[in-house]
Structures are given as structure tokens and as C-alpha cells.
Amino acid sequence: MAMAKSSKSLARRTLEVAISFVPWVISMYTLYWLESGEIWTTDTPHRGKTSVTILVAGMVLTLLVYSYFSKREQK
């Protein structure tokens, strides 16, 4: 019984970590989509600042989701 609970806990933790990375992956895909769809060109104003903002937003959301799961686990 203890082995099954440990395995379930490990699977749950792995799923939580995977879910935590979703915002970051979405921000990376957004940048890819903008580039591959030729929505952005090299002449797009403030392209660098916007790219950094999108990446930072994804990373911050990832940190918040991961922190939420970590706090919930400690209870």
C-alpha cells in the first residue's frame, strides 16, 4: 500500500511540475508563432522589449503556479 501511495505521489508531483511549465511554454510558442507567421518583422517597433516582456510574463506565471503547488504540498 505504501508503494502505491508513493508512486501516486510521484506521478502527481510530476504532473504538477509539467503543469507549472505551461505558461512558459505558451510564451515561447507565442514568440515562435509571431515569427513564423511573419506577423513580426525586423522593422517592428519595440520588438525586443515586447519579446522580453512576453518571456518574463511566462516565467513569472510559471513561478507563481509552481509556488502554488509547492505551498499546497506543504500543508
mmCIF file of the N, C-alpha and C atoms, coordinates in Angstrom:
data_MODEL
# 
_entry.id   MODEL 
# 
loop_
_atom_site.group_PDB 
_atom_site.id 
_atom_site.type_symbol 
_atom_site.label_atom_id 
_atom_site.label_alt_id 
_atom_site.label_comp_id 
_atom_site.label_asym_id 
_atom_site.label_entity_id 
_atom_site.label_seq_id 
_atom_site.pdbx_PDB_ins_code 
_atom_site.Cartn_x 
_atom_site.Cartn_y 
_atom_site.Cartn_z 
_atom_site.occupancy 
_atom_site.B_iso_or_equiv 
_atom_site.pdbx_formal_charge 
_atom_site.auth_seq_id 
_atom_site.auth_comp_id 
_atom_site.auth_asym_id 
_atom_site.auth_atom_id 
_atom_site.pdbx_PDB_model_num 
ATOM 1   N N  . MET A 1 1  ? 0.823  -1.194 0.000   1.00 0.00 ? 1  MET A N  1 
ATOM 2   C CA . MET A 1 1  ? 0.000  0.000  0.000   1.00 0.00 ? 1  MET A CA 1 
ATOM 3   C C  . MET A 1 1  ? 0.866  1.256  0.000   1.00 0.00 ? 1  MET A C  1 
ATOM 4   N N  . ALA A 1 2  ? 1.957  1.216  0.773   1.00 0.00 ? 2  ALA A N  1 
ATOM 5   C CA . ALA A 1 2  ? 2.841  2.379  0.845   1.00 0.00 ? 2  ALA A CA 1 
ATOM 6   C C  . ALA A 1 2  ? 3.505  2.647  -0.501  1.00 0.00 ? 2  ALA A C  1 
ATOM 7   N N  . MET A 1 3  ? 3.821  1.585  -1.219  1.00 0.00 ? 3  MET A N  1 
ATOM 8   C CA . MET A 1 3  ? 4.454  1.734  -2.523  1.00 0.00 ? 3  MET A CA 1 
ATOM 9   C C  . MET A 1 3  ? 3.498  2.387  -3.523  1.00 0.00 ? 3  MET A C  1 
ATOM 10  N N  . ALA A 1 4  ? 2.242  2.003  -3.473  1.00 0.00 ? 4  ALA A N  1 
ATOM 11  C CA . ALA A 1 4  ? 1.257  2.584  -4.378  1.00 0.00 ? 4  ALA A CA 1 
ATOM 12  C C  . ALA A 1 4  ? 1.058  4.065  -4.076  1.00 0.00 ? 4  ALA A C  1 
ATOM 13  N N  . LYS A 1 5  ? 1.030  4.408  -2.791  1.00 0.00 ? 5  LYS A N  1 
ATOM 14  C CA . LYS A 1 5  ? 0.862  5.810  -2.406  1.00 0.00 ? 5  LYS A CA 1 
ATOM 15  C C  . LYS A 1 5  ? 2.074  6.640  -2.839  1.00 0.00 ? 5  LYS A C  1 
ATOM 16  N N  . SER A 1 6  ? 3.262  6.071  -2.682  1.00 0.00 ? 6  SER A N  1 
ATOM 17  C CA . SER A 1 6  ? 4.479  6.757  -3.095  1.00 0.00 ? 6  SER A CA 1 
ATOM 18  C C  . SER A 1 6  ? 4.499  6.966  -4.606  1.00 0.00 ? 6  SER A C  1 
ATOM 19  N N  . SER A 1 7  ? 4.087  5.959  -5.350  1.00 0.00 ? 7  SER A N  1 
ATOM 20  C CA . SER A 1 7  ? 4.054  6.049  -6.803  1.00 0.00 ? 7  SER A CA 1 
ATOM 21  C C  . SER A 1 7  ? 3.019  7.084  -7.253  1.00 0.00 ? 7  SER A C  1 
ATOM 22  N N  . LYS A 1 8  ? 1.875  7.099  -6.585  1.00 0.00 ? 8  LYS A N  1 
ATOM 23  C CA . LYS A 1 8  ? 0.837  8.070  -6.905  1.00 0.00 ? 8  LYS A CA 1 
ATOM 24  C C  . LYS A 1 8  ? 1.314  9.485  -6.587  1.00 0.00 ? 8  LYS A C  1 
ATOM 25  N N  . SER A 1 9  ? 2.006  9.633  -5.482  1.00 0.00 ? 9  SER A N  1 
ATOM 26  C CA . SER A 1 9  ? 2.538  10.937 -5.092  1.00 0.00 ? 9  SER A CA 1 
ATOM 27  C C  . SER A 1 9  ? 3.579  11.425 -6.099  1.00 0.00 ? 9  SER A C  1 
ATOM 28  N N  . LEU A 1 10 ? 4.429  10.521 -6.546  1.00 0.00 ? 10 LEU A N  1 
ATOM 29  C CA . LEU A 1 10 ? 5.447  10.878 -7.531  1.00 0.00 ? 10 LEU A CA 1 
ATOM 30  C C  . LEU A 1 10 ? 4.800  11.274 -8.855  1.00 0.00 ? 10 LEU A C  1 
ATOM 31  N N  . ALA A 1 11 ? 3.787  10.517 -9.271  1.00 0.00 ? 11 ALA A N  1 
ATOM 32  C CA . ALA A 1 11 ? 3.092  10.836 -10.515 1.00 0.00 ? 11 ALA A CA 1 
ATOM 33  C C  . ALA A 1 11 ? 2.388  12.185 -10.410 1.00 0.00 ? 11 ALA A C  1 
ATOM 34  N N  . ARG A 1 12 ? 1.779  12.438 -9.260  1.00 0.00 ? 12 ARG A N  1 
ATOM 35  C CA . ARG A 1 12 ? 1.087  13.718 -9.056  1.00 0.00 ? 12 ARG A CA 1 
ATOM 36  C C  . ARG A 1 12 ? 2.084  14.871 -9.082  1.00 0.00 ? 12 ARG A C  1 
ATOM 37  N N  . ARG A 1 13 ? 3.210  14.702 -8.420  1.00 0.00 ? 13 ARG A N  1 
ATOM 38  C CA . ARG A 1 13 ? 4.234  15.753 -8.378  1.00 0.00 ? 13 ARG A CA 1 
ATOM 39  C C  . ARG A 1 13 ? 4.777  16.027 -9.782  1.00 0.00 ? 13 ARG A C  1 
ATOM 40  N N  . THR A 1 14 ? 5.000  14.974 -10.551 1.00 0.00 ? 14 THR A N  1 
ATOM 41  C CA . THR A 1 14 ? 5.481  15.126 -11.919 1.00 0.00 ? 14 THR A CA 1 
ATOM 42  C C  . THR A 1 14 ? 4.471  15.885 -12.766 1.00 0.00 ? 14 THR A C  1 
ATOM 43  N N  . LEU A 1 15 ? 3.195  15.572 -12.594 1.00 0.00 ? 15 LEU A N  1 
ATOM 44  C CA . LEU A 1 15 ? 2.144  16.269 -13.328 1.00 0.00 ? 15 LEU A CA 1 
ATOM 45  C C  . LEU A 1 15 ? 2.077  17.741 -12.928 1.00 0.00 ? 15 LEU A C  1 
ATOM 46  N N  . GLU A 1 16 ? 2.227  18.027 -11.642 1.00 0.00 ? 16 GLU A N  1 
ATOM 47  C CA . GLU A 1 16 ? 2.208  19.414 -11.173 1.00 0.00 ? 16 GLU A CA 1 
ATOM 48  C C  . GLU A 1 16 ? 3.368  20.213 -11.758 1.00 0.00 ? 16 GLU A C  1 
ATOM 49  N N  . VAL A 1 17 ? 4.541  19.619 -11.815 1.00 0.00 ? 17 VAL A N  1 
ATOM 50  C CA . VAL A 1 17 ? 5.695  20.311 -12.400 1.00 0.00 ? 17 VAL A CA 1 
ATOM 51  C C  . VAL A 1 17 ? 5.457  20.561 -13.888 1.00 0.00 ? 17 VAL A C  1 
ATOM 52  N N  . ALA A 1 18 ? 4.903  19.573 -14.587 1.00 0.00 ? 18 ALA A N  1 
ATOM 53  C CA . ALA A 1 18 ? 4.606  19.745 -16.015 1.00 0.00 ? 18 ALA A CA 1 
ATOM 54  C C  . ALA A 1 18 ? 3.590  20.865 -16.214 1.00 0.00 ? 18 ALA A C  1 
ATOM 55  N N  . ILE A 1 19 ? 2.564  20.915 -15.376 1.00 0.00 ? 19 ILE A N  1 
ATOM 56  C CA . ILE A 1 19 ? 1.552  21.975 -15.469 1.00 0.00 ? 19 ILE A CA 1 
ATOM 57  C C  . ILE A 1 19 ? 2.178  23.330 -15.171 1.00 0.00 ? 19 ILE A C  1 
ATOM 58  N N  . SER A 1 20 ? 3.117  23.350 -14.255 1.00 0.00 ? 20 SER A N  1 
ATOM 59  C CA . SER A 1 20 ? 3.773  24.611 -13.893 1.00 0.00 ? 20 SER A CA 1 
ATOM 60  C C  . SER A 1 20 ? 4.505  25.237 -15.075 1.00 0.00 ? 20 SER A C  1 
ATOM 61  N N  . PHE A 1 21 ? 5.013  24.422 -15.962 1.00 0.00 ? 21 PHE A N  1 
ATOM 62  C CA . PHE A 1 21 ? 5.776  24.930 -17.096 1.00 0.00 ? 21 PHE A CA 1 
ATOM 63  C C  . PHE A 1 21 ? 4.912  25.402 -18.266 1.00 0.00 ? 21 PHE A C  1 
ATOM 64  N N  . VAL A 1 22 ? 3.618  25.160 -18.207 1.00 0.00 ? 22 VAL A N  1 
ATOM 65  C CA . VAL A 1 22 ? 2.726  25.520 -19.313 1.00 0.00 ? 22 VAL A CA 1 
ATOM 66  C C  . VAL A 1 22 ? 2.779  27.009 -19.662 1.00 0.00 ? 22 VAL A C  1 
ATOM 67  N N  . PRO A 1 23 ? 2.724  27.954 -18.701 1.00 0.00 ? 23 PRO A N  1 
ATOM 68  C CA . PRO A 1 23 ? 2.779  29.372 -19.095 1.00 0.00 ? 23 PRO A CA 1 
ATOM 69  C C  . PRO A 1 23 ? 4.063  29.745 -19.843 1.00 0.00 ? 23 PRO A C  1 
ATOM 70  N N  . TRP A 1 24 ? 5.176  29.183 -19.427 1.00 0.00 ? 24 TRP A N  1 
ATOM 71  C CA . TRP A 1 24 ? 6.449  29.475 -20.089 1.00 0.00 ? 24 TRP A CA 1 
ATOM 72  C C  . TRP A 1 24 ? 6.456  28.910 -21.508 1.00 0.00 ? 24 TRP A C  1 
ATOM 73  N N  . VAL A 1 25 ? 5.933  27.701 -21.664 1.00 0.00 ? 25 VAL A N  1 
ATOM 74  C CA . VAL A 1 25 ? 5.868  27.088 -22.995 1.00 0.00 ? 25 VAL A CA 1 
ATOM 75  C C  . VAL A 1 25 ? 4.942  27.901 -23.899 1.00 0.00 ? 25 VAL A C  1 
ATOM 76  N N  . ILE A 1 26 ? 3.833  28.381 -23.353 1.00 0.00 ? 26 ILE A N  1 
ATOM 77  C CA . ILE A 1 26 ? 2.914  29.204 -24.145 1.00 0.00 ? 26 ILE A CA 1 
ATOM 78  C C  . ILE A 1 26 ? 3.590  30.500 -24.586 1.00 0.00 ? 26 ILE A C  1 
ATOM 79  N N  . SER A 1 27 ? 4.371  31.102 -23.700 1.00 0.00 ? 27 SER A N  1 
ATOM 80  C CA . SER A 1 27 ? 5.060  32.343 -24.096 1.00 0.00 ? 27 SER A CA 1 
ATOM 81  C C  . SER A 1 27 ? 6.093  32.069 -25.181 1.00 0.00 ? 27 SER A C  1 
ATOM 82  N N  . MET A 1 28 ? 6.790  30.952 -25.083 1.00 0.00 ? 28 MET A N  1 
ATOM 83  C CA . MET A 1 28 ? 7.755  30.592 -26.121 1.00 0.00 ? 28 MET A CA 1 
ATOM 84  C C  . MET A 1 28 ? 7.045  30.325 -27.447 1.00 0.00 ? 28 MET A C  1 
ATOM 85  N N  . TYR A 1 29 ? 5.915  29.624 -27.394 1.00 0.00 ? 29 TYR A N  1 
ATOM 86  C CA . TYR A 1 29 ? 5.164  29.347 -28.615 1.00 0.00 ? 29 TYR A CA 1 
ATOM 87  C C  . TYR A 1 29 ? 4.615  30.641 -29.217 1.00 0.00 ? 29 TYR A C  1 
ATOM 88  N N  . THR A 1 30 ? 4.200  31.567 -28.374 1.00 0.00 ? 30 THR A N  1 
ATOM 89  C CA . THR A 1 30 ? 3.710  32.859 -28.869 1.00 0.00 ? 30 THR A CA 1 
ATOM 90  C C  . THR A 1 30 ? 4.790  33.561 -29.676 1.00 0.00 ? 30 THR A C  1 
ATOM 91  N N  . LEU A 1 31 ? 6.001  33.570 -29.162 1.00 0.00 ? 31 LEU A N  1 
ATOM 92  C CA . LEU A 1 31 ? 7.106  34.194 -29.897 1.00 0.00 ? 31 LEU A CA 1 
ATOM 93  C C  . LEU A 1 31 ? 7.375  33.456 -31.213 1.00 0.00 ? 31 LEU A C  1 
ATOM 94  N N  . TYR A 1 32 ? 7.333  32.133 -31.168 1.00 0.00 ? 32 TYR A N  1 
ATOM 95  C CA . TYR A 1 32 ? 7.523  31.344 -32.384 1.00 0.00 ? 32 TYR A CA 1 
ATOM 96  C C  . TYR A 1 32 ? 6.435  31.656 -33.406 1.00 0.00 ? 32 TYR A C  1 
ATOM 97  N N  . TRP A 1 33 ? 5.187  31.713 -32.942 1.00 0.00 ? 33 TRP A N  1 
ATOM 98  C CA . TRP A 1 33 ? 4.057  31.973 -33.825 1.00 0.00 ? 33 TRP A CA 1 
ATOM 99  C C  . TRP A 1 33 ? 4.162  33.352 -34.468 1.00 0.00 ? 33 TRP A C  1 
ATOM 100 N N  . LEU A 1 34 ? 4.553  34.350 -33.681 1.00 0.00 ? 34 LEU A N  1 
ATOM 101 C CA . LEU A 1 34 ? 4.703  35.694 -34.227 1.00 0.00 ? 34 LEU A CA 1 
ATOM 102 C C  . LEU A 1 34 ? 5.786  35.735 -35.303 1.00 0.00 ? 34 LEU A C  1 
ATOM 103 N N  . GLU A 1 35 ? 6.855  34.994 -35.079 1.00 0.00 ? 35 GLU A N  1 
ATOM 104 C CA . GLU A 1 35 ? 7.967  34.984 -36.033 1.00 0.00 ? 35 GLU A CA 1 
ATOM 105 C C  . GLU A 1 35 ? 7.623  34.162 -37.272 1.00 0.00 ? 35 GLU A C  1 
ATOM 106 N N  . SER A 1 36 ? 7.093  32.958 -37.074 1.00 0.00 ? 36 SER A N  1 
ATOM 107 C CA . SER A 1 36 ? 6.843  32.086 -38.223 1.00 0.00 ? 36 SER A CA 1 
ATOM 108 C C  . SER A 1 36 ? 5.667  32.576 -39.068 1.00 0.00 ? 36 SER A C  1 
ATOM 109 N N  . GLY A 1 37 ? 4.721  33.239 -38.455 1.00 0.00 ? 37 GLY A N  1 
ATOM 110 C CA . GLY A 1 37 ? 3.588  33.765 -39.205 1.00 0.00 ? 37 GLY A CA 1 
ATOM 111 C C  . GLY A 1 37 ? 3.902  35.080 -39.871 1.00 0.00 ? 37 GLY A C  1 
ATOM 112 N N  . GLU A 1 38 ? 5.133  35.513 -39.739 1.00 0.00 ? 38 GLU A N  1 
ATOM 113 C CA . GLU A 1 38 ? 5.604  36.781 -40.294 1.00 0.00 ? 38 GLU A CA 1 
ATOM 114 C C  . GLU A 1 38 ? 4.733  37.953 -39.845 1.00 0.00 ? 38 GLU A C  1 
ATOM 115 N N  . ILE A 1 39 ? 4.209  37.825 -38.637 1.00 0.00 ? 39 ILE A N  1 
ATOM 116 C CA . ILE A 1 39 ? 3.440  38.921 -38.040 1.00 0.00 ? 39 ILE A CA 1 
ATOM 117 C C  . ILE A 1 39 ? 4.413  40.007 -37.593 1.00 0.00 ? 39 ILE A C  1 
ATOM 118 N N  . TRP A 1 40 ? 5.564  39.541 -37.102 1.00 0.00 ? 40 TRP A N  1 
ATOM 119 C CA . TRP A 1 40 ? 6.633  40.476 -36.728 1.00 0.00 ? 40 TRP A CA 1 
ATOM 120 C C  . TRP A 1 40 ? 7.690  40.472 -37.812 1.00 0.00 ? 40 TRP A C  1 
ATOM 121 N N  . THR A 1 41 ? 8.203  41.630 -38.104 1.00 0.00 ? 41 THR A N  1 
ATOM 122 C CA . THR A 1 41 ? 9.351  41.736 -38.995 1.00 0.00 ? 41 THR A CA 1 
ATOM 123 C C  . THR A 1 41 ? 10.478 42.383 -38.205 1.00 0.00 ? 41 THR A C  1 
ATOM 124 N N  . THR A 1 42 ? 11.616 42.478 -38.824 1.00 0.00 ? 42 THR A N  1 
ATOM 125 C CA . THR A 1 42 ? 12.732 43.123 -38.134 1.00 0.00 ? 42 THR A CA 1 
ATOM 126 C C  . THR A 1 42 ? 12.481 44.606 -37.934 1.00 0.00 ? 42 THR A C  1 
ATOM 127 N N  . ASP A 1 43 ? 11.535 45.159 -38.677 1.00 0.00 ? 43 ASP A N  1 
ATOM 128 C CA . ASP A 1 43 ? 11.217 46.585 -38.557 1.00 0.00 ? 43 ASP A CA 1 
ATOM 129 C C  . ASP A 1 43 ? 10.131 46.872 -37.518 1.00 0.00 ? 43 ASP A C  1 
ATOM 130 N N  . THR A 1 44 ? 9.608  45.842 -36.877 1.00 0.00 ? 44 THR A N  1 
ATOM 131 C CA . THR A 1 44 ? 8.560  46.046 -35.875 1.00 0.00 ? 44 THR A CA 1 
ATOM 132 C C  . THR A 1 44 ? 9.107  46.867 -34.714 1.00 0.00 ? 44 THR A C  1 
ATOM 133 N N  . PRO A 1 45 ? 8.453  47.987 -34.384 1.00 0.00 ? 45 PRO A N  1 
ATOM 134 C CA . PRO A 1 45 ? 8.951  48.816 -33.295 1.00 0.00 ? 45 PRO A CA 1 
ATOM 135 C C  . PRO A 1 45 ? 8.843  48.100 -31.942 1.00 0.00 ? 45 PRO A C  1 
ATOM 136 N N  . HIS A 1 46 ? 9.848  48.277 -31.135 1.00 0.00 ? 46 HIS A N  1 
ATOM 137 C CA . HIS A 1 46 ? 9.903  47.727 -29.771 1.00 0.00 ? 46 HIS A CA 1 
ATOM 138 C C  . HIS A 1 46 ? 9.790  46.206 -29.737 1.00 0.00 ? 46 HIS A C  1 
ATOM 139 N N  . ARG A 1 47 ? 10.267 45.556 -30.773 1.00 0.00 ? 47 ARG A N  1 
ATOM 140 C CA . ARG A 1 47 ? 10.199 44.096 -30.854 1.00 0.00 ? 47 ARG A CA 1 
ATOM 141 C C  . ARG A 1 47 ? 10.986 43.433 -29.724 1.00 0.00 ? 47 ARG A C  1 
ATOM 142 N N  . GLY A 1 48 ? 12.138 43.931 -29.427 1.00 0.00 ? 48 GLY A N  1 
ATOM 143 C CA . GLY A 1 48 ? 12.963 43.358 -28.368 1.00 0.00 ? 48 GLY A CA 1 
ATOM 144 C C  . GLY A 1 48 ? 12.308 43.494 -27.002 1.00 0.00 ? 48 GLY A C  1 
ATOM 145 N N  . LYS A 1 49 ? 11.781 44.683 -26.738 1.00 0.00 ? 49 LYS A N  1 
ATOM 146 C CA . LYS A 1 49 ? 11.120 44.907 -25.447 1.00 0.00 ? 49 LYS A CA 1 
ATOM 147 C C  . LYS A 1 49 ? 9.887  44.020 -25.301 1.00 0.00 ? 49 LYS A C  1 
ATOM 148 N N  . THR A 1 50 ? 9.143  43.874 -26.376 1.00 0.00 ? 50 THR A N  1 
ATOM 149 C CA . THR A 1 50 ? 7.944  43.043 -26.337 1.00 0.00 ? 50 THR A CA 1 
ATOM 150 C C  . THR A 1 50 ? 8.311  41.576 -26.137 1.00 0.00 ? 50 THR A C  1 
ATOM 151 N N  . SER A 1 51 ? 9.370  41.134 -26.791 1.00 0.00 ? 51 SER A N  1 
ATOM 152 C CA . SER A 1 51 ? 9.824  39.750 -26.633 1.00 0.00 ? 51 SER A CA 1 
ATOM 153 C C  . SER A 1 51 ? 10.214 39.472 -25.188 1.00 0.00 ? 51 SER A C  1 
ATOM 154 N N  . VAL A 1 52 ? 10.965 40.373 -24.606 1.00 0.00 ? 52 VAL A N  1 
ATOM 155 C CA . VAL A 1 52 ? 11.386 40.206 -23.214 1.00 0.00 ? 52 VAL A CA 1 
ATOM 156 C C  . VAL A 1 52 ? 10.170 40.218 -22.296 1.00 0.00 ? 52 VAL A C  1 
ATOM 157 N N  . THR A 1 53 ? 9.217  41.094 -22.557 1.00 0.00 ? 53 THR A N  1 
ATOM 158 C CA . THR A 1 53 ? 8.007  41.167 -21.731 1.00 0.00 ? 53 THR A CA 1 
ATOM 159 C C  . THR A 1 53 ? 7.211  39.873 -21.798 1.00 0.00 ? 53 THR A C  1 
ATOM 160 N N  . ILE A 1 54 ? 7.073  39.312 -22.997 1.00 0.00 ? 54 ILE A N  1 
ATOM 161 C CA . ILE A 1 54 ? 6.340  38.049 -23.152 1.00 0.00 ? 54 ILE A CA 1 
ATOM 162 C C  . ILE A 1 54 ? 7.046  36.925 -22.400 1.00 0.00 ? 54 ILE A C  1 
ATOM 163 N N  . LEU A 1 55 ? 8.365  36.852 -22.540 1.00 0.00 ? 55 LEU A N  1 
ATOM 164 C CA . LEU A 1 55 ? 9.121  35.800 -21.843 1.00 0.00 ? 55 LEU A CA 1 
ATOM 165 C C  . LEU A 1 55 ? 9.062  35.967 -20.332 1.00 0.00 ? 55 LEU A C  1 
ATOM 166 N N  . VAL A 1 56 ? 9.214  37.192 -19.856 1.00 0.00 ? 56 VAL A N  1 
ATOM 167 C CA . VAL A 1 56 ? 9.170  37.436 -18.409 1.00 0.00 ? 56 VAL A CA 1 
ATOM 168 C C  . VAL A 1 56 ? 7.789  37.096 -17.856 1.00 0.00 ? 56 VAL A C  1 
ATOM 169 N N  . ALA A 1 57 ? 6.747  37.459 -18.582 1.00 0.00 ? 57 ALA A N  1 
ATOM 170 C CA . ALA A 1 57 ? 5.390  37.137 -18.132 1.00 0.00 ? 57 ALA A CA 1 
ATOM 171 C C  . ALA A 1 57 ? 5.206  35.620 -18.011 1.00 0.00 ? 57 ALA A C  1 
ATOM 172 N N  . GLY A 1 58 ? 5.688  34.882 -18.992 1.00 0.00 ? 58 GLY A N  1 
ATOM 173 C CA . GLY A 1 58 ? 5.594  33.424 -18.934 1.00 0.00 ? 58 GLY A CA 1 
ATOM 174 C C  . GLY A 1 58 ? 6.378  32.848 -17.780 1.00 0.00 ? 58 GLY A C  1 
ATOM 175 N N  . MET A 1 59 ? 7.571  33.379 -17.545 1.00 0.00 ? 59 MET A N  1 
ATOM 176 C CA . MET A 1 59 ? 8.399  32.867 -16.454 1.00 0.00 ? 59 MET A CA 1 
ATOM 177 C C  . MET A 1 59 ? 7.804  33.209 -15.088 1.00 0.00 ? 59 MET A C  1 
ATOM 178 N N  . VAL A 1 60 ? 7.270  34.407 -14.947 1.00 0.00 ? 60 VAL A N  1 
ATOM 179 C CA . VAL A 1 60 ? 6.662  34.798 -13.671 1.00 0.00 ? 60 VAL A CA 1 
ATOM 180 C C  . VAL A 1 60 ? 5.423  33.953 -13.391 1.00 0.00 ? 60 VAL A C  1 
ATOM 181 N N  . LEU A 1 61 ? 4.597  33.742 -14.415 1.00 0.00 ? 61 LEU A N  1 
ATOM 182 C CA . LEU A 1 61 ? 3.423  32.886 -14.225 1.00 0.00 ? 61 LEU A CA 1 
ATOM 183 C C  . LEU A 1 61 ? 3.822  31.460 -13.877 1.00 0.00 ? 61 LEU A C  1 
ATOM 184 N N  . THR A 1 62 ? 4.875  30.961 -14.486 1.00 0.00 ? 62 THR A N  1 
ATOM 185 C CA . THR A 1 62 ? 5.374  29.637 -14.147 1.00 0.00 ? 62 THR A CA 1 
ATOM 186 C C  . THR A 1 62 ? 5.805  29.584 -12.688 1.00 0.00 ? 62 THR A C  1 
ATOM 187 N N  . LEU A 1 63 ? 6.511  30.600 -12.237 1.00 0.00 ? 63 LEU A N  1 
ATOM 188 C CA . LEU A 1 63 ? 6.937  30.654 -10.837 1.00 0.00 ? 63 LEU A CA 1 
ATOM 189 C C  . LEU A 1 63 ? 5.739  30.691 -9.894  1.00 0.00 ? 63 LEU A C  1 
ATOM 190 N N  . LEU A 1 64 ? 4.717  31.471 -10.241 1.00 0.00 ? 64 LEU A N  1 
ATOM 191 C CA . LEU A 1 64 ? 3.531  31.561 -9.382  1.00 0.00 ? 64 LEU A CA 1 
ATOM 192 C C  . LEU A 1 64 ? 2.783  30.230 -9.307  1.00 0.00 ? 64 LEU A C  1 
ATOM 193 N N  . VAL A 1 65 ? 2.633  29.565 -10.437 1.00 0.00 ? 65 VAL A N  1 
ATOM 194 C CA . VAL A 1 65 ? 1.940  28.272 -10.444 1.00 0.00 ? 65 VAL A CA 1 
ATOM 195 C C  . VAL A 1 65 ? 2.747  27.242 -9.657  1.00 0.00 ? 65 VAL A C  1 
ATOM 196 N N  . TYR A 1 66 ? 4.053  27.222 -9.860  1.00 0.00 ? 66 TYR A N  1 
ATOM 197 C CA . TYR A 1 66 ? 4.909  26.281 -9.133  1.00 0.00 ? 66 TYR A CA 1 
ATOM 198 C C  . TYR A 1 66 ? 4.862  26.559 -7.633  1.00 0.00 ? 66 TYR A C  1 
ATOM 199 N N  . SER A 1 67 ? 4.871  27.831 -7.255  1.00 0.00 ? 67 SER A N  1 
ATOM 200 C CA . SER A 1 67 ? 4.784  28.203 -5.836  1.00 0.00 ? 67 SER A CA 1 
ATOM 201 C C  . SER A 1 67 ? 3.451  27.771 -5.239  1.00 0.00 ? 67 SER A C  1 
ATOM 202 N N  . TYR A 1 68 ? 2.395  27.920 -6.000  1.00 0.00 ? 68 TYR A N  1 
ATOM 203 C CA . TYR A 1 68 ? 1.072  27.488 -5.528  1.00 0.00 ? 68 TYR A CA 1 
ATOM 204 C C  . TYR A 1 68 ? 1.073  25.999 -5.233  1.00 0.00 ? 68 TYR A C  1 
ATOM 205 N N  . PHE A 1 69 ? 1.596  25.197 -6.155  1.00 0.00 ? 69 PHE A N  1 
ATOM 206 C CA . PHE A 1 69 ? 1.647  23.753 -5.942  1.00 0.00 ? 69 PHE A CA 1 
ATOM 207 C C  . PHE A 1 69 ? 2.550  23.397 -4.767  1.00 0.00 ? 69 PHE A C  1 
ATOM 208 N N  . SER A 1 70 ? 3.650  24.106 -4.604  1.00 0.00 ? 70 SER A N  1 
ATOM 209 C CA . SER A 1 70 ? 4.566  23.829 -3.504  1.00 0.00 ? 70 SER A CA 1 
ATOM 210 C C  . SER A 1 70 ? 3.936  24.153 -2.156  1.00 0.00 ? 70 SER A C  1 
ATOM 211 N N  . LYS A 1 71 ? 3.230  25.281 -2.077  1.00 0.00 ? 71 LYS A N  1 
ATOM 212 C CA . LYS A 1 71 ? 2.555  25.639 -0.826  1.00 0.00 ? 71 LYS A CA 1 
ATOM 213 C C  . LYS A 1 71 ? 1.474  24.631 -0.483  1.00 0.00 ? 71 LYS A C  1 
ATOM 214 N N  . ARG A 1 72 ? 0.743  24.204 -1.486  1.00 0.00 ? 72 ARG A N  1 
ATOM 215 C CA . ARG A 1 72 ? -0.326 23.246 -1.253  1.00 0.00 ? 72 ARG A CA 1 
ATOM 216 C C  . ARG A 1 72 ? 0.235  21.912 -0.763  1.00 0.00 ? 72 ARG A C  1 
ATOM 217 N N  . GLU A 1 73 ? 1.405  21.549 -1.243  1.00 0.00 ? 73 GLU A N  1 
ATOM 218 C CA . GLU A 1 73 ? 2.037  20.295 -0.838  1.00 0.00 ? 73 GLU A CA 1 
ATOM 219 C C  . GLU A 1 73 ? 2.503  20.352 0.612   1.00 0.00 ? 73 GLU A C  1 
ATOM 220 N N  . GLN A 1 74 ? 2.921  21.513 1.082   1.00 0.00 ? 74 GLN A N  1 
ATOM 221 C CA . GLN A 1 74 ? 3.433  21.661 2.439   1.00 0.00 ? 74 GLN A CA 1 
ATOM 222 C C  . GLN A 1 74 ? 2.340  21.582 3.499   1.00 0.00 ? 74 GLN A C  1 
ATOM 223 N N  . LYS A 1 75 ? 1.105  21.859 3.114   1.00 0.00 ? 75 LYS A N  1 
ATOM 224 C CA . LYS A 1 75 ? 0.004  21.844 4.083   1.00 0.00 ? 75 LYS A CA 1 
ATOM 225 C C  . LYS A 1 75 ? -0.304 20.470 4.584   1.00 0.00 ? 75 LYS A C  1 
# 
